[in-house]
Amino acid sequence: MRILVVEDEKKVANFIKRGLKEEGYAVDVANDGETGHYLATINVKEYDLLIMDIMIPKIDGLTLCKKMREEKINTPILMLTGKDAVKDKVTGLDSGADDYLTKPFAFEELLARIRAILRKKETQTVTKLKVGDLELDLLTHKVMREKSEIKLTTKEYALLEYFMRNSGNVVTRTMISEHVWDINFDTYTNVIDVYVNYLRTKIDGNYKKKMLHTIRGRGYVLKL
Protein backbone atom coordinates (compact mmCIF):
# COMPACT_ATOMS: atom_id res chain seq x y z
CA MET A 1 0.00 0.00 0.00
CA ARG A 2 1.14 3.55 -0.77
CA ILE A 3 1.04 6.42 1.72
CA LEU A 4 1.67 10.16 1.32
CA VAL A 5 3.15 11.96 4.34
CA VAL A 6 2.69 15.75 4.37
CA GLU A 7 5.02 17.04 7.07
CA ASP A 8 7.37 20.04 7.10
CA GLU A 9 9.55 18.85 10.00
CA LYS A 10 12.10 16.79 8.10
CA LYS A 11 13.18 14.72 11.10
CA VAL A 12 9.58 13.73 11.80
CA ALA A 13 8.88 13.05 8.12
CA ASN A 14 12.00 10.89 7.76
CA PHE A 15 11.19 9.04 10.99
CA ILE A 16 7.68 8.22 9.77
CA LYS A 17 8.88 7.30 6.27
CA ARG A 18 11.63 5.01 7.54
CA GLY A 19 9.30 3.25 9.97
CA LEU A 20 6.52 2.76 7.43
CA LYS A 21 8.92 1.44 4.79
CA GLU A 22 10.15 -1.12 7.31
CA GLU A 23 6.52 -2.23 7.63
CA GLY A 24 6.23 -2.73 3.87
CA TYR A 25 4.46 0.49 2.84
CA ALA A 26 5.54 2.59 -0.14
CA VAL A 27 5.92 6.15 1.15
CA ASP A 28 6.15 9.58 -0.49
CA VAL A 29 6.83 12.80 1.43
CA ALA A 30 5.70 16.38 0.78
CA ASN A 31 7.10 19.19 2.94
CA ASP A 32 4.30 21.71 2.38
CA GLY A 33 0.59 21.82 1.66
CA GLU A 34 0.86 22.86 -1.98
CA THR A 35 3.14 19.94 -2.84
CA GLY A 36 0.95 17.63 -0.80
CA HIS A 37 -2.15 18.75 -2.70
CA TYR A 38 -0.37 18.32 -6.04
CA LEU A 39 0.80 14.79 -5.27
CA ALA A 40 -2.52 13.74 -3.75
CA THR A 41 -4.35 15.03 -6.82
CA ILE A 42 -2.19 13.49 -9.55
CA ASN A 43 -1.88 10.20 -7.65
CA VAL A 44 -5.44 10.09 -6.33
CA LYS A 45 -5.90 6.46 -7.38
CA GLU A 46 -2.50 5.36 -6.07
CA TYR A 47 -2.54 6.59 -2.47
CA ASP A 48 -4.27 4.41 0.12
CA LEU A 49 -3.76 6.93 2.94
CA LEU A 50 -2.61 10.50 3.59
CA ILE A 51 -0.84 11.41 6.84
CA MET A 52 -0.64 15.17 7.29
CA ASP A 53 0.42 17.62 9.95
CA ILE A 54 -1.90 20.55 10.62
CA MET A 55 0.87 23.16 10.88
CA ILE A 56 2.44 22.99 7.42
CA PRO A 57 3.47 25.92 5.16
CA LYS A 58 1.70 27.31 2.07
CA ILE A 59 -1.57 25.43 2.74
CA ASP A 60 -2.20 24.34 6.32
CA GLY A 61 -3.48 20.84 7.04
CA LEU A 62 -7.04 21.81 7.90
CA THR A 63 -7.44 23.90 4.76
CA LEU A 64 -5.85 21.18 2.66
CA CYS A 65 -8.14 18.53 4.11
CA LYS A 66 -11.27 20.63 3.42
CA LYS A 67 -10.03 21.45 -0.09
CA MET A 68 -9.48 17.80 -0.94
CA ARG A 69 -12.91 16.79 0.34
CA GLU A 70 -14.51 19.59 -1.69
CA GLU A 71 -12.69 18.21 -4.73
CA LYS A 72 -14.19 14.77 -3.99
CA ILE A 73 -10.83 13.24 -3.11
CA ASN A 74 -11.90 10.61 -0.60
CA THR A 75 -8.51 9.14 0.27
CA PRO A 76 -8.44 8.48 4.05
CA ILE A 77 -6.61 11.18 6.04
CA LEU A 78 -4.84 10.84 9.38
CA MET A 79 -4.11 14.22 11.00
CA LEU A 80 -0.98 14.83 13.09
CA THR A 81 -0.70 17.81 15.42
CA GLY A 82 0.81 19.07 18.64
CA LYS A 83 -2.58 20.42 19.74
CA ASP A 84 -4.41 18.07 22.10
CA ALA A 85 -7.46 20.11 23.12
CA VAL A 86 -10.80 18.45 22.39
CA LYS A 87 -11.94 21.38 20.22
CA ASP A 88 -8.82 21.03 18.06
CA LYS A 89 -9.53 17.34 17.54
CA VAL A 90 -13.14 18.10 16.68
CA THR A 91 -12.03 20.77 14.18
CA GLY A 92 -9.68 18.31 12.54
CA LEU A 93 -12.29 15.60 12.22
CA ASP A 94 -14.94 18.05 11.01
CA SER A 95 -12.60 19.22 8.28
CA GLY A 96 -12.82 15.75 6.76
CA ALA A 97 -10.07 13.79 8.50
CA ASP A 98 -10.67 10.14 9.36
CA ASP A 99 -8.53 10.13 12.49
CA TYR A 100 -6.41 12.44 14.64
CA LEU A 101 -3.11 11.68 16.40
CA THR A 102 -1.40 14.05 18.83
CA LYS A 103 2.37 14.58 18.83
CA PRO A 104 4.49 13.15 20.31
CA PHE A 105 3.16 9.68 19.57
CA ALA A 106 4.37 6.11 19.86
CA PHE A 107 5.09 4.64 16.43
CA GLU A 108 3.17 1.50 17.41
CA GLU A 109 0.06 3.64 17.91
CA LEU A 110 0.54 5.27 14.50
CA LEU A 111 0.71 1.82 12.91
CA ALA A 112 -2.40 0.67 14.77
CA ARG A 113 -4.35 3.73 13.62
CA ILE A 114 -3.18 3.21 10.03
CA ARG A 115 -4.34 -0.41 10.12
CA ALA A 116 -7.71 0.65 11.56
CA ILE A 117 -8.22 3.29 8.86
CA LEU A 118 -7.25 0.93 6.06
CA ARG A 119 -9.61 -1.75 7.40
CA LYS A 120 -12.47 0.76 7.28
CA LYS A 121 -11.52 1.62 3.71
CA GLU A 122 -12.25 -1.92 2.59
CA THR A 123 -15.86 -2.38 1.53
CA GLN A 124 -15.66 -5.75 3.26
CA THR A 125 -13.37 -6.71 6.10
CA VAL A 126 -10.61 -8.64 4.39
CA THR A 127 -7.93 -10.18 6.59
CA LYS A 128 -6.60 -12.78 4.18
CA LEU A 129 -5.79 -12.93 0.48
CA LYS A 130 -5.90 -16.30 -1.24
CA VAL A 131 -4.98 -17.45 -4.72
CA GLY A 132 -5.15 -21.20 -5.14
CA ASP A 133 -3.14 -22.79 -2.32
CA LEU A 134 -1.20 -19.55 -1.69
CA GLU A 135 -2.48 -17.58 1.29
CA LEU A 136 -1.40 -14.23 2.75
CA ASP A 137 -2.58 -13.05 6.18
CA LEU A 138 -2.85 -9.25 6.21
CA LEU A 139 -2.82 -9.09 10.01
CA THR A 140 0.10 -11.37 10.84
CA HIS A 141 1.95 -11.00 7.51
CA LYS A 142 2.27 -14.78 7.41
CA VAL A 143 2.44 -16.38 3.95
CA MET A 144 1.50 -20.04 3.46
CA ARG A 145 1.46 -22.43 0.53
CA GLU A 146 0.31 -26.03 0.86
CA LYS A 147 0.26 -25.46 4.64
CA SER A 148 3.97 -24.59 4.67
CA GLU A 149 5.07 -21.13 5.80
CA ILE A 150 7.09 -19.04 3.36
CA LYS A 151 9.46 -16.49 4.89
CA LEU A 152 9.57 -13.21 2.97
CA THR A 153 11.45 -9.96 3.41
CA THR A 154 9.41 -6.78 3.89
CA LYS A 155 9.72 -5.78 0.24
CA GLU A 156 8.96 -9.29 -1.01
CA TYR A 157 5.83 -9.33 1.16
CA ALA A 158 4.69 -5.95 -0.21
CA LEU A 159 5.28 -7.18 -3.75
CA LEU A 160 3.34 -10.39 -3.17
CA GLU A 161 0.45 -8.52 -1.57
CA TYR A 162 0.19 -6.29 -4.64
CA PHE A 163 0.28 -9.28 -6.98
CA MET A 164 -2.41 -11.08 -4.96
CA ARG A 165 -4.67 -8.02 -4.87
CA ASN A 166 -4.39 -8.00 -8.67
CA SER A 167 -4.38 -11.75 -9.27
CA GLY A 168 -5.24 -12.75 -12.82
CA ASN A 169 -4.37 -9.29 -14.17
CA VAL A 170 -1.16 -8.25 -15.85
CA VAL A 171 0.86 -5.96 -13.58
CA THR A 172 3.38 -3.72 -15.31
CA ARG A 173 6.73 -2.56 -13.92
CA THR A 174 5.34 0.99 -13.76
CA MET A 175 2.38 -0.17 -11.67
CA ILE A 176 4.73 -2.03 -9.34
CA SER A 177 7.05 0.98 -8.96
CA GLU A 178 4.09 3.22 -8.07
CA HIS A 179 2.57 0.91 -5.46
CA VAL A 180 5.48 -1.01 -3.95
CA TRP A 181 8.26 1.55 -4.15
CA ASP A 182 8.01 5.35 -3.84
CA ILE A 183 7.99 8.43 -6.04
CA ASN A 184 11.81 8.61 -6.11
CA PHE A 185 12.24 5.10 -7.50
CA ASP A 186 14.55 4.87 -10.51
CA THR A 187 12.49 3.04 -13.13
CA TYR A 188 15.60 2.43 -15.26
CA THR A 189 17.11 -0.03 -12.77
CA ASN A 190 16.44 -3.77 -12.73
CA VAL A 191 15.51 -3.80 -9.03
CA ILE A 192 11.91 -4.82 -9.73
CA ASP A 193 13.00 -7.78 -11.86
CA VAL A 194 15.46 -8.85 -9.16
CA TYR A 195 12.78 -8.80 -6.44
CA VAL A 196 10.26 -10.58 -8.66
CA ASN A 197 12.84 -13.34 -9.16
CA TYR A 198 13.47 -13.51 -5.40
CA LEU A 199 9.73 -13.82 -4.81
CA ARG A 200 9.25 -16.38 -7.58
CA THR A 201 11.98 -18.57 -6.11
CA LYS A 202 10.24 -18.58 -2.73
CA ILE A 203 6.61 -19.08 -3.77
CA ASP A 204 7.18 -21.27 -6.87
CA GLY A 205 10.61 -22.87 -6.50
CA ASN A 206 9.60 -26.06 -4.68
CA TYR A 207 6.12 -26.45 -6.16
CA LYS A 208 5.01 -28.19 -9.35
CA LYS A 209 2.33 -25.61 -10.11
CA LYS A 210 3.93 -22.27 -10.94
CA MET A 211 1.92 -19.14 -10.13
CA LEU A 212 4.06 -16.09 -10.93
CA HIS A 213 4.45 -15.68 -14.68
CA THR A 214 6.33 -13.21 -16.86
CA ILE A 215 4.35 -11.72 -19.74
CA ARG A 216 7.03 -10.67 -22.19
CA GLY A 217 6.88 -7.00 -23.11
CA ARG A 218 4.08 -6.30 -20.62
CA GLY A 219 4.91 -7.31 -17.05
CA TYR A 220 3.87 -10.10 -14.68
CA VAL A 221 0.76 -11.96 -13.64
CA LEU A 222 -0.02 -14.09 -10.59
CA LYS A 223 -2.47 -16.83 -11.49
CA LEU A 224 -3.04 -20.58 -11.28
C-alpha positions as CSV (number, residue, x, y, z in Angstrom):
1,M,0.0,0.0,0.0
2,R,1.1,3.6,-0.8
3,I,1.0,6.4,1.7
4,L,1.7,10.2,1.3
5,V,3.2,12.0,4.3
6,V,2.7,15.8,4.4
7,E,5.0,17.0,7.1
8,D,7.4,20.0,7.1
9,E,9.5,18.9,10.0
10,K,12.1,16.8,8.1
11,K,13.2,14.7,11.1
12,V,9.6,13.7,11.8
13,A,8.9,13.1,8.1
14,N,12.0,10.9,7.8
15,F,11.2,9.0,11.0
16,I,7.7,8.2,9.8
17,K,8.9,7.3,6.3
18,R,11.6,5.0,7.5
19,G,9.3,3.2,10.0
20,L,6.5,2.8,7.4
21,K,8.9,1.4,4.8
22,E,10.2,-1.1,7.3
23,E,6.5,-2.2,7.6
24,G,6.2,-2.7,3.9
25,Y,4.5,0.5,2.8
26,A,5.5,2.6,-0.1
27,V,5.9,6.2,1.2
28,D,6.1,9.6,-0.5
29,V,6.8,12.8,1.4
30,A,5.7,16.4,0.8
31,N,7.1,19.2,2.9
32,D,4.3,21.7,2.4
33,G,0.6,21.8,1.7
34,E,0.9,22.9,-2.0
35,T,3.1,19.9,-2.8
36,G,0.9,17.6,-0.8
37,H,-2.2,18.7,-2.7
38,Y,-0.4,18.3,-6.0
39,L,0.8,14.8,-5.3
40,A,-2.5,13.7,-3.7
41,T,-4.4,15.0,-6.8
42,I,-2.2,13.5,-9.5
43,N,-1.9,10.2,-7.6
44,V,-5.4,10.1,-6.3
45,K,-5.9,6.5,-7.4
46,E,-2.5,5.4,-6.1
47,Y,-2.5,6.6,-2.5
48,D,-4.3,4.4,0.1
49,L,-3.8,6.9,2.9
50,L,-2.6,10.5,3.6
51,I,-0.8,11.4,6.8
52,M,-0.6,15.2,7.3
53,D,0.4,17.6,9.9
54,I,-1.9,20.6,10.6
55,M,0.9,23.2,10.9
56,I,2.4,23.0,7.4
57,P,3.5,25.9,5.2
58,K,1.7,27.3,2.1
59,I,-1.6,25.4,2.7
60,D,-2.2,24.3,6.3
61,G,-3.5,20.8,7.0
62,L,-7.0,21.8,7.9
63,T,-7.4,23.9,4.8
64,L,-5.8,21.2,2.7
65,C,-8.1,18.5,4.1
66,K,-11.3,20.6,3.4
67,K,-10.0,21.4,-0.1
68,M,-9.5,17.8,-0.9
69,R,-12.9,16.8,0.3
70,E,-14.5,19.6,-1.7
71,E,-12.7,18.2,-4.7
72,K,-14.2,14.8,-4.0
73,I,-10.8,13.2,-3.1
74,N,-11.9,10.6,-0.6
75,T,-8.5,9.1,0.3
76,P,-8.4,8.5,4.1
77,I,-6.6,11.2,6.0
78,L,-4.8,10.8,9.4
79,M,-4.1,14.2,11.0
80,L,-1.0,14.8,13.1
81,T,-0.7,17.8,15.4
82,G,0.8,19.1,18.6
83,K,-2.6,20.4,19.7
84,D,-4.4,18.1,22.1
85,A,-7.5,20.1,23.1
86,V,-10.8,18.5,22.4
87,K,-11.9,21.4,20.2
88,D,-8.8,21.0,18.1
89,K,-9.5,17.3,17.5
90,V,-13.1,18.1,16.7
91,T,-12.0,20.8,14.2
92,G,-9.7,18.3,12.5
93,L,-12.3,15.6,12.2
94,D,-14.9,18.1,11.0
95,S,-12.6,19.2,8.3
96,G,-12.8,15.8,6.8
97,A,-10.1,13.8,8.5
98,D,-10.7,10.1,9.4
99,D,-8.5,10.1,12.5
100,Y,-6.4,12.4,14.6
101,L,-3.1,11.7,16.4
102,T,-1.4,14.1,18.8
103,K,2.4,14.6,18.8
104,P,4.5,13.2,20.3
105,F,3.2,9.7,19.6
106,A,4.4,6.1,19.9
107,F,5.1,4.6,16.4
108,E,3.2,1.5,17.4
109,E,0.1,3.6,17.9
110,L,0.5,5.3,14.5
111,L,0.7,1.8,12.9
112,A,-2.4,0.7,14.8
113,R,-4.4,3.7,13.6
114,I,-3.2,3.2,10.0
115,R,-4.3,-0.4,10.1
116,A,-7.7,0.7,11.6
117,I,-8.2,3.3,8.9
118,L,-7.3,0.9,6.1
119,R,-9.6,-1.7,7.4
120,K,-12.5,0.8,7.3
121,K,-11.5,1.6,3.7
122,E,-12.2,-1.9,2.6
123,T,-15.9,-2.4,1.5
124,Q,-15.7,-5.7,3.3
125,T,-13.4,-6.7,6.1
126,V,-10.6,-8.6,4.4
127,T,-7.9,-10.2,6.6
128,K,-6.6,-12.8,4.2
129,L,-5.8,-12.9,0.5
130,K,-5.9,-16.3,-1.2
131,V,-5.0,-17.5,-4.7
132,G,-5.2,-21.2,-5.1
133,D,-3.1,-22.8,-2.3
134,L,-1.2,-19.6,-1.7
135,E,-2.5,-17.6,1.3
136,L,-1.4,-14.2,2.8
137,D,-2.6,-13.0,6.2
138,L,-2.8,-9.2,6.2
139,L,-2.8,-9.1,10.0
140,T,0.1,-11.4,10.8
141,H,1.9,-11.0,7.5
142,K,2.3,-14.8,7.4
143,V,2.4,-16.4,3.9
144,M,1.5,-20.0,3.5
145,R,1.5,-22.4,0.5
146,E,0.3,-26.0,0.9
147,K,0.3,-25.5,4.6
148,S,4.0,-24.6,4.7
149,E,5.1,-21.1,5.8
150,I,7.1,-19.0,3.4
151,K,9.5,-16.5,4.9
152,L,9.6,-13.2,3.0
153,T,11.4,-10.0,3.4
154,T,9.4,-6.8,3.9
155,K,9.7,-5.8,0.2
156,E,9.0,-9.3,-1.0
157,Y,5.8,-9.3,1.2
158,A,4.7,-5.9,-0.2
159,L,5.3,-7.2,-3.7
160,L,3.3,-10.4,-3.2
161,E,0.5,-8.5,-1.6
162,Y,0.2,-6.3,-4.6
163,F,0.3,-9.3,-7.0
164,M,-2.4,-11.1,-5.0
165,R,-4.7,-8.0,-4.9
166,N,-4.4,-8.0,-8.7
167,S,-4.4,-11.8,-9.3
168,G,-5.2,-12.7,-12.8
169,N,-4.4,-9.3,-14.2
170,V,-1.2,-8.3,-15.9
171,V,0.9,-6.0,-13.6
172,T,3.4,-3.7,-15.3
173,R,6.7,-2.6,-13.9
174,T,5.3,1.0,-13.8
175,M,2.4,-0.2,-11.7
176,I,4.7,-2.0,-9.3
177,S,7.1,1.0,-9.0
178,E,4.1,3.2,-8.1
179,H,2.6,0.9,-5.5
180,V,5.5,-1.0,-4.0
181,W,8.3,1.6,-4.2
182,D,8.0,5.3,-3.8
183,I,8.0,8.4,-6.0
184,N,11.8,8.6,-6.1
185,F,12.2,5.1,-7.5
186,D,14.6,4.9,-10.5
187,T,12.5,3.0,-13.1
188,Y,15.6,2.4,-15.3
189,T,17.1,0.0,-12.8
190,N,16.4,-3.8,-12.7
191,V,15.5,-3.8,-9.0
192,I,11.9,-4.8,-9.7
193,D,13.0,-7.8,-11.9
194,V,15.5,-8.8,-9.2
195,Y,12.8,-8.8,-6.4
196,V,10.3,-10.6,-8.7
197,N,12.8,-13.3,-9.2
198,Y,13.5,-13.5,-5.4
199,L,9.7,-13.8,-4.8
200,R,9.3,-16.4,-7.6
201,T,12.0,-18.6,-6.1
202,K,10.2,-18.6,-2.7
203,I,6.6,-19.1,-3.8
204,D,7.2,-21.3,-6.9
205,G,10.6,-22.9,-6.5
206,N,9.6,-26.1,-4.7
207,Y,6.1,-26.5,-6.2
208,K,5.0,-28.2,-9.3
209,K,2.3,-25.6,-10.1
210,K,3.9,-22.3,-10.9
211,M,1.9,-19.1,-10.1
212,L,4.1,-16.1,-10.9
213,H,4.4,-15.7,-14.7
214,T,6.3,-13.2,-16.9
215,I,4.4,-11.7,-19.7
216,R,7.0,-10.7,-22.2
217,G,6.9,-7.0,-23.1
218,R,4.1,-6.3,-20.6
219,G,4.9,-7.3,-17.1
220,Y,3.9,-10.1,-14.7
221,V,0.8,-12.0,-13.6
222,L,0.0,-14.1,-10.6
223,K,-2.5,-16.8,-11.5
224,L,-3.0,-20.6,-11.3
